[in-house]
Amino acid sequence: MLPPKKWHEGSLVNITFKKVSSKEIRWKQRFQNFEKSLNYLEQAMQIQNPDIIQKAGLIQFFEMGFELSWNVMKEYMEEQGFLELRSPRDTIKKAFEIQLITDGHAWLRTLQNRNLTSHTYDEENAEKVVKEIQSVYYPLLKEIYNKLKPEL
């Protein structure tokens, strides 16, 4: 049976509505925040010869992006029916298992190292972390971004 016809600007049009779950909406909203944080991280990585304050900002954008990335994966997978995801580690393992991400070990190392970034107090350590973000962590975040963006 066809949906009811509605009168709109002098013509008859068919209007159909798709029921959208709150979980689907939640992961998509969180994805938008993830996208913003990734854009900020990309902008911070473009700064030539950043000072310690700019490096700290880059590290902070990475921390935000990482938190949002695993939460996006968790909520996306919950919407797909995977409901036993309680931690970042559980989420990363399941994402690798279902091939949402390609390098589970790198993600787990990122999780471990992300917990250390909040204890980066000197410029030497900050420089080391910035290089790791640019060469290892950012590509992982970009990978999950590119994987989920078409799902919106």
C-alpha positions as CSV (number, residue, x, y, z in Angstrom):
1,M,0.0,0.0,0.0
2,L,1.3,3.4,-0.9
3,P,1.8,6.0,1.8
4,P,-0.9,8.7,2.1
5,K,-0.6,11.5,-0.4
6,K,-0.1,15.0,1.0
7,W,-1.0,18.3,-0.6
8,H,2.1,20.5,-1.1
9,E,2.3,23.7,-3.1
10,G,-0.5,22.9,-5.5
11,S,0.5,19.3,-6.3
12,L,0.2,15.9,-4.8
13,V,3.5,14.3,-3.6
14,N,4.3,11.1,-1.9
15,I,5.9,11.5,1.5
16,T,7.5,8.5,3.2
17,F,9.1,8.5,6.6
18,K,11.9,6.3,7.8
19,K,11.9,5.4,11.4
20,V,15.3,6.3,12.8
21,S,16.5,4.8,16.1
22,S,18.0,7.0,18.8
23,K,21.2,4.9,18.6
24,E,21.5,5.7,14.9
25,I,21.1,9.4,15.7
26,R,23.5,9.3,18.6
27,W,26.4,7.8,16.7
28,K,25.9,10.2,13.8
29,Q,25.8,13.2,16.1
30,R,29.0,12.0,17.9
31,F,30.5,11.4,14.4
32,Q,30.0,15.1,13.7
33,N,31.9,16.0,16.8
34,F,34.6,13.6,15.9
35,E,34.8,15.2,12.5
36,K,35.2,18.6,14.0
37,S,38.0,17.4,16.4
38,L,39.8,15.7,13.5
39,N,39.6,19.0,11.5
40,Y,41.1,20.9,14.5
41,L,43.8,18.3,14.8
42,E,44.6,18.6,11.1
43,Q,44.9,22.4,11.4
44,A,47.2,22.0,14.5
45,M,49.4,19.6,12.5
46,Q,49.8,22.3,9.8
47,I,51.5,24.8,12.2
48,Q,55.2,25.1,11.2
49,N,57.6,25.0,14.2
50,P,54.9,25.0,16.9
51,D,55.8,26.3,20.4
52,I,55.0,24.3,23.5
53,I,51.5,25.8,23.8
54,Q,50.7,24.9,20.2
55,K,52.1,21.4,20.8
56,A,49.9,21.0,23.9
57,G,46.9,22.1,21.8
58,L,47.7,19.5,19.2
59,I,48.0,16.8,21.9
60,Q,44.7,17.9,23.3
61,F,43.0,17.7,19.9
62,F,44.4,14.2,19.5
63,E,43.0,13.2,22.9
64,M,39.6,14.6,22.0
65,G,39.7,12.9,18.6
66,F,40.7,9.5,20.1
67,E,38.0,9.6,22.8
68,L,35.4,10.5,20.2
69,S,36.7,7.9,17.7
70,W,36.3,4.9,20.0
71,N,32.9,6.2,21.2
72,V,31.7,6.6,17.6
73,M,32.8,3.1,16.9
74,K,31.1,1.8,20.0
75,E,27.8,3.5,19.2
76,Y,28.0,2.6,15.6
77,M,28.5,-1.1,16.5
78,E,25.7,-0.9,19.1
79,E,23.4,0.3,16.4
80,Q,24.5,-2.8,14.4
81,G,23.5,-5.0,17.3
82,F,26.8,-5.4,19.2
83,L,25.7,-4.6,22.7
84,E,28.4,-5.9,25.0
85,L,30.9,-3.1,24.5
86,R,31.8,-1.7,27.9
87,S,35.3,-0.1,27.4
88,P,37.6,1.3,24.8
89,R,39.5,-2.0,24.8
90,D,36.3,-4.0,24.1
91,T,35.3,-1.6,21.4
92,I,38.7,-1.7,19.6
93,K,38.8,-5.5,19.8
94,K,35.3,-5.9,18.3
95,A,35.9,-3.2,15.7
96,F,39.0,-5.2,14.5
97,E,37.0,-8.4,14.6
98,I,34.3,-7.1,12.3
99,Q,36.9,-5.3,10.1
100,L,35.8,-1.8,11.0
101,I,39.5,-1.1,11.6
102,T,42.4,-2.8,10.0
103,D,45.1,-2.7,12.7
104,G,43.8,-3.6,16.1
105,H,47.3,-3.8,17.7
106,A,48.0,-0.2,16.7
107,W,44.7,1.0,18.1
108,L,45.4,-0.8,21.4
109,R,48.9,0.8,21.5
110,T,47.2,4.1,20.8
111,L,44.8,3.6,23.7
112,Q,47.8,2.7,26.0
113,N,49.8,5.7,24.8
114,R,46.8,8.1,24.9
115,N,46.6,7.4,28.7
116,L,50.2,8.7,28.9
117,T,49.7,11.9,26.9
118,S,47.9,13.5,29.8
119,H,51.2,13.3,31.7
120,T,53.3,15.1,29.1
121,Y,54.8,18.0,31.0
122,D,58.0,18.9,29.3
123,E,58.9,20.0,25.8
124,E,61.0,16.9,24.9
125,N,58.2,14.5,25.7
126,A,55.7,16.8,24.0
127,E,57.8,16.7,20.8
128,K,57.9,12.9,20.9
129,V,54.2,12.7,21.4
130,V,53.5,15.2,18.5
131,K,55.6,13.1,16.1
132,E,53.8,9.9,17.2
133,I,50.4,11.6,16.6
134,Q,51.4,12.7,13.2
135,S,53.0,9.4,12.0
136,V,50.9,6.8,13.8
137,Y,47.8,8.0,15.6
138,Y,46.4,10.5,13.2
139,P,46.4,7.9,10.3
140,L,44.3,5.6,12.5
141,L,41.8,8.3,13.3
142,K,41.6,9.2,9.6
143,E,41.0,5.6,8.6
144,I,38.0,5.2,10.9
145,Y,36.7,8.6,9.7
146,N,36.9,7.5,6.1
147,K,35.3,4.2,6.8
148,L,32.3,5.7,8.6
149,K,31.7,8.9,6.7
150,P,29.9,7.2,3.9
151,E,27.5,5.6,6.4
152,L,26.0,9.0,7.4
